[in-house]
């Protein structure tokens, strides 16, 4: 177990360097001079451009820029944006918001998705099963922004149940609707995966044994069946956290949440490699750590799995 | 046009106020007034691109906040009229070359220090000293000694050479006389100079600015305006509050102003609908379609015009566009009224003059090339020898320009029977890079909003050789001479007459084609009982009453 963990952690290093360099180079390759559109319909003064170019080493090639960026990063310095703001500040203020939103979405996903999956998996082809089938199909088909705008307009503007946008305090109660919007498509996937997994294991030998030895149904389903059926669901949920955080940009925009999505978008448009990489570095770490956690959870869920 | 528009919105507002006033009179009206005095509003904003230093702020997100935090020597009345003195006691000149500026005594910066003449001189010197890299540095070009403090890169920013270090640190044309008086000497007579003084580049800076890094100052700016700065949470909120020691005309009638920083105008629009946001300056395009906003907002919606014009500029460095007859033909082939009606639902007005008619000194209807006359257009095209190849109209597609640019191209194609189409350039940055680098191969979209209200601002930057936004490299020695003469006229009236003559020459050459004048649709919450917009359509926060 310990050796496995160490091996996995060491694997993170090349993945980390590879992703950050790729992203840095990609943003660098985005066409357009970062200062060409900065002064509106006028060209920026030469002195201003020279000042900024020198400050951000923009006259160097991409390898030199990346190397000096990584050197600073390893010393904990994320650098500054073109507006001379500390990128670490941006990360510190926007990450908690996106993380909160993603966790709310994940919780909604887990509760609704798993609940629907278990119910339909146990009673296949019933009315409920068909209802869930149709409604999940509907959710998967609807793009996030449609769900978002619709709920915002209906609940916020027409009925006045919620405020159309989230306040800067980011209260939990305000995040339920945005969280549902963000997690809506995944709810559908979780429900379907859980349903299939439950339905399959329902006919497994160990379930028949459990029923045969007279265990109450609640225990058969809750402990024996559910635990063994969770592996694909946990895989989905674990990797989804990263996807939710990275994919929150639309939801953040609709509900006015100051998250990483808008920061990355703004930084890509203005060619601020340092900001993009700074935010994505943390996102990559989230992905990698979540993947590792999911792998370790397998062993906890299924005793047949062991790591060497 | 402006007066009638403004008048309608003012009537709608005062009617609402009257209703409320009559409702209040039965109950304790006093209590309500006190509530308004300490009231607070939340208004829409956009994250400023740079720290808030006036001479380094060129975009509207930060520009608005700077306008609220500072009061300049002169101010521009909300009705678009001629500028009047604000912080200045008097601005005297005999020859439009040497100006003696006296400022009012006893006004304060937000940190409690007094605003003295030195604060202006130091601030201007800082911005005009090119190594400081201030974006608005070129605004000081009128002042004597600018060529010594501001050097430009001999081979452009991309070239290997660097700009030489300036030989002077201070403008020789600025002289402090006493605590309230300073003297400005220009390198040539410029009648419009006092008008420029209300632009944010000319704001005073407190002594504290010069003791810290500009970006540190810009994160906690200290101004001298009716509101002072409290806090700024990036991308979330800028908090402003009434400055109690403010002694000039435009005092605040409420207390707190929170500027909520949005990334999406639709979200802000929904907030206005739900009374969760008190003011939104520009309604999103989705709300304008089919006049949806009128039914949504009723008398909470405002319809005004702003002194901005959308143009299509010709790349004069491209041989194919050097014949004025061809340019006039293209302009006459465009049905501006149809674009205004069909694409903008009447929210933008077809352009018929070179300078926006809301600008003092501008003459309405002086663009003879702005008519729709396909017959003459075709004839002119034949006289110009036709057009071979494809005429591509360029625009930046990261903003909503596709529809009207497509319409323009289609009209040119139909009416002139030439091969025309519109093409989007992905981002504004790439688009401007090509424009700045003179690499455009077809007519392209441009827009101009005046920096200060005077017709001069619609001629010198756009149509004079070497003008700061003359990206198409239009050059006509007659226009240059007339504009120079007009700029140096002893009075503003004479100057306006002079510029009218210069514009007549421009009108014959058609270096660009005005398409429409911008309109502005804004919305406010039920909470606001009275408000005014300033001369460029921003909210005048000092006029807000609850």
Interface residues (C-beta under 8 A of the other chain):
Chain A: X31 X32 X33 X34 X35 X36 X37 X38 X39 X40 X41 X42 X43 X44 X45 X46 X47 X48 X49 X50 X51 X52 X53 X83 X84 X85 X89 X90 X93 X94 X149 X152 X153 X156 X157 X160 X163 X164 X165 X168 X252 X253 X254 X255 X256 X258 X262 X263 X269 X270 X271
Chain B: X48 X49 X50 X51 X58 X59 X130 X131 X133 X134 X135 X137 X138 X150 X151 X152 X153 X156 X157 X162 X163 X215 X218 X233 X234 X235 X236 X237 X260 X261 X262 X263 X264 X266 X267 X268 X270 X271 X273 X274 X276 X398 X426 X427 X428 X429 X430 X431 X432 X433 X436 X446 X447 X448 X461 X468 X469 X471
